[in-house]
Amino acid sequence: MAQTHNSLNSARMGEMPEGRLLLSMAIPMMLSMLVQALYNVVDSIYVARVSEDCLSALSLAFPAQNIMIGLGTGTGVGVSTLISRGLGAGDTKRAGRVAGTAIFLSLCCWVLIALLGIFFGDVFIRSQTNIENIRAYADSYLRIVTVGSLFVYLEISAERFLQSTGQTRLSMWTQMIGAVSNILLDPIFIYGWFGLPAMGTAGAAVATVIGQAVGAFVGFAFQLRRNLELPISIREIRPHWRIIGDIYRIGFPSILMMCIGSLTNYLMNIILIGFTSTAVAVYGVYFKVQSFFFMPIFGLNNGLIPIVGYNFGARKRERIYRTLRYAILYATIIMLLGFSAFQLIPGTLLGIFSPSESMLAIGIPALRRISLSFLFAGFCIVAGSVCQALDKSMYSFFVSILRQVVVLIPAAWLLSRTGVLDNVWWCFPIAEVMSLLASFFFLKRSLRDMEKRIG
């Protein structure tokens, strides 16, 4: 049975026309990412109706929550890449060992993040604001999502197992069921429906954890019943140190990039709150809305990485090039749609978050300026993912350092010295142009190295 599944996977990953293969693998994940984006937006819509302070609180908690998720997704990049290569080389035993190691790492990540949330969550929030009301909302949210983070790590692992074998539809259903559960539970806990107490931001956190638990359960049910190509043995759920090293050699740059992104958001919050807490709320809304366009590209990349990894293992160079061209085309189209929306209807996008007049006055020019960066972002994201799949993850890390640490934050700080809030938003297109140049350079180097290794 396993041999039959492996043959079918080879026929698909190694022979199906690249554009159709990429879409067949990416569309289910793009749809599930869109549902994830919808959940993020709905979460903020519900909270915004409680108060603008609650919305600002979610923005202050976001950098820490992003690190939590980044630890899981970065680990998942290494896991999915190694599983895809193992299957591409016909080594099912190693692929199963990688999967067992991934479950062990999920438990380790949970313990680490829960301890950090319990002992340092309040310190993190206080470092950004001394507004007691906002601090209390953010601290309660952060403690709940960190203590309950076991389920997000298990859910990510299950999704990666399914994606690595081409079972993207099952991965889609895993994410969608978890996200829809969250959306349905949000108002119940936030507003206190059905006799429950109104919990505000804490209720949003409870709904998030329960939704992640549902997603994890569904994902592993699919893995055990439907994903026979990747067998997982209980005795393999332990530390395989060489595999752990390989996972983080590939995935650690992604984790660092997420941490750098969180540092960027943290520092931006500090810069913006120097003007007004409303600017922090606008920044948080931007991240929620832009996810409708960036999340599908991340879904596209989740389909791209296994294809590149498989064909790299199978030494099929031309399929890698053709897949890359299709990925850049699709990502650019998505980003152009996002650019158009932010330029033409910024007030409508902000309007779904119950904005004050001050929030609209700040937010409309902010969305228009920031969205100029969308014109370059699609290529940069795809280039970084291809570098990861070709064992050049550090290149993506260097680009992220350049964009966010070397350019974005210093530019934001310098522009804030003008005393005009509208000027600060220009840091985003400035940083993305620099990212474009670096991404092109490192992608060329990665492809040149691939040529040498394939021969």
C-alpha positions, 0 to 999 in steps of 0.5 A, a space after each residue: 500500500 505504501 509503495 502504491 501511494 509513493 508511486 502516485 506521489 512521484 507521478 504527481 510531484 515529479 511529472 504533473 505540469 508545474 503550473 497545474 501542480 502548484 495550483 493543485 497543491 497551493 489553492 487548498 492551502 491558500 483557501 485555508 489561509 484566507 479562512 485563517 485571515 478571516 478569523 484574525 479579522 473577525 477576532 479584531 472586529 469583535 474586540 473593537 466593538 468592546 473598545 478601541 483600548 481592547 483593539 490596541 491591546 491585541 496589537 501590543 500582544 501581537 509581537 509575542 504571539 507572533 514569536 509563538 507561532 513563528 517557532 511552530 511554523 519555522 520548525 514546520 518548514 524544516 519538517 516539511 522539507 525533510 519529509 518531502 526530500 525523504 519521500 522524493 528519495 524513496 526513504 519512507 523510514 526517514 520521513 516517518 522518523 522526521 514526523 516523530 521528531 516533529 511531535 516531540 519538538 511540539 511538546 518542547 515548544 509548548 513548555 518553553 512558550 508557556 513558561 515565558 508567558 507565565 513569568 514574562 508576559 506582563 513584563 513584555 506588555 509593560 515595556 510597551 505602554 504604561 496605560 493601565 487599561 490597555 496593559 490589563 487587556 493585553 496581559 490577560 490575552 497573552 497569558 491564555 494563548 501562551 499557556 494553551 499553545 500546545 494545540 497550535 504546535 500540534 496543529 501546525 505539525 499535522 498540517 505539515 505532515 499532510 502538506 509534505 505528502 501532497 494531501 493539501 486538501 486535508 491540510 486545508 480542512 484542518 485549518 478551516 475547521 479550526 479557524 471556523 470553530 474560533 470564529 463561532 466561539 469568539 462572540 460567545 466568550 467575548 460578549 458572554 452569550 448563553 449565560 457565560 460572563 463577558 470576557 473581552 480580550 480574554 474571551 478572544 484568547 479562550 476561543 483561539 485556544 479551543 479553535 486550535 485544539 479542534 484543528 489539532 484533533 482534526 489534523 491528526 485524525 486525517 494523518 492517522 486515517 488518510 495519510 498512509 504514505 507517511 507512517 508515524 510510530 509512537 516509538 519515534 516520538 523522541 529526540 533524534 538529534 541529527 534530525 533535529 539539527 537538520 530541521 533547525 538548519 533549514 527552519 531556524 532562519 524562518 524562526 529568526 525571521 519571525 522573531 525579527 518581525 516580532 521585534 519590528 512590531 514591538 519597536 513600531 508599537 513603541 514609536 507609534 504610541 509616542 504619537 497616540 495609542 490610536 496609531 497603534 490600533 491602526 497599525 494592528 488593523 493594517 496587519 489584520 487586513 493585509 493578511 487577506 493578501 499575504 496569507 494566500 502567498 504564504 499558502 502558495 509557498 506551502 505548496 511551493 516548498 514541497 515541490 521544489 524540495 521533491 524535485 531537488 531531491 529527484 534532481 529535476 532542475 527544469 521543473 524547479 525553474 518552471 515552478 519558480 516562474 509560476 509562483 512569482 506570477 501568482 504572487 505578483 497578481 495577489 499583491 496587485 489586488 492588495 495594492 488596488 484595495 488599499 489604494 482605492 477603498 482604505 476607508 471601507 477597509 477601516 470601517 469594519 473595525 468600528 473606527 473613530 474619526 481620529 482612527 480614520 484620519 490616521 488610517 487612510 493615509 497610512 494604508 495608502 502609503 504602506 501598500 506601495 510595498 506590496 508591489 515588491 513583496 510578492 517576489 521577495 516572499 517567493 524568493 525567500 521560500 525557494 532559497 529555504 527549499 534549496 538549503 539556503 535558508 540563511 539567505 532569507 534570514 539575511 534579507 529579513 535582517 536587512 529589511 526590518 533591522 537595517 532599514 525599516 526600524 531606523 527609517 521609521 525612527 528617523 521619520 518619526 523625528 519629523 514630528 509628523 505621523 504620516 511620514 512614518 508610514 513611508 518606512 515600509 516601501 523604503 524597506 521593501 525596495 531594499 528587500 527586492 534588491 537583496 532577494 534577487 541577488 540571493 535567489 540568483 546565488 541559490 539557483 547557481 549553487 543548485 546547478 552545481 549540486 545537481 550537475 
